[in-house]
C-alpha cells in the first residue's frame, strides 16, 4: 500500500511502483533495503471472508444460526404469494429489493448475504483517526444477533497516517478471494481436482 495510505497496490494497480495520487515510491530504496528483492514500504491486513463463513457451519448451533434468512424467506415469499404484499417490515430481508432478488434467483438458499461497513478508528485519545477498518455483518443470522461481536466479521485493517483516497483498491482482494474459492469449490463438487 502507499506509505501515505492513498491506495493499495492490488488488482489493476498491482504493477505500479509509485502511488497514482501522491507519487510516493511503493518500495524501500535499494540502499536502505540491502536485499536482492523489493520490499514494500507499507502493508495492510486482510481477513478473508470465506473461511470465516465456513467456520460458522462447523457446529450445529452455528449452522442453525446461519439458516435464519433461509427459514424466513420461505415465510416471506408465501405471504407475498397469498396477499401480494407484506403487512410490516421488521428486517432487511423483508424489504422489496431483497425479496425481489430472491424471487428472481439472484439470491439462492445456499448464498450467504453480508452487509459491508467501513470507517476510521481512533486508536489513541486526542488523535485523529489513524487507521481504517472494514467489517462484514452477517445478514443470514437473526437480527437480534446480527450486530453482536460474534457475528461481525473483520475484513481489513488499513493503517494511517491518512484517510485512503482510493477505497476500492483496498477492497479488491476480498472479491478476488471469494471468486477463487467459489471457482475451486465448483471444481471440487464437479469431481475435478
C-alpha angles and dihedrals in degrees: 000000000000112000088234093050094245097132146342123246096236137125112350090004096052094103098048117115096194134040112262090217107043102013092233115155116257096213135052115260116268091242094053093042104055089189133109093232128062117256124206116239094218137015136188128212125239129191110205114235097211099067091043091055092045089054089059090066096053094090130047092237092049093049090049091051090052091054096061094100092047092052093047095047090062089056093044095049091047091051089050091050092051102041105013091232142050120252093219141358116227101154142032091253090062091059117109094240090056100046091040089057088050092050092049091050095247089121116038131190090258096052122101116222122207138176120225125220131174130181144152119263128210107215097179132045116256093016131108120247107297101179138030125222131192125197141185120226116205110236090184094074128076113283090240089062100032098092097038115117092249092060099042108090124205117238106178145333115221114193121220155211088155142009111279114257095202108039093173092066089060091049096050098089095060101060088043091055092046092050091047092050091047091049092049092047091052090053091048093049091048090054095249117133 
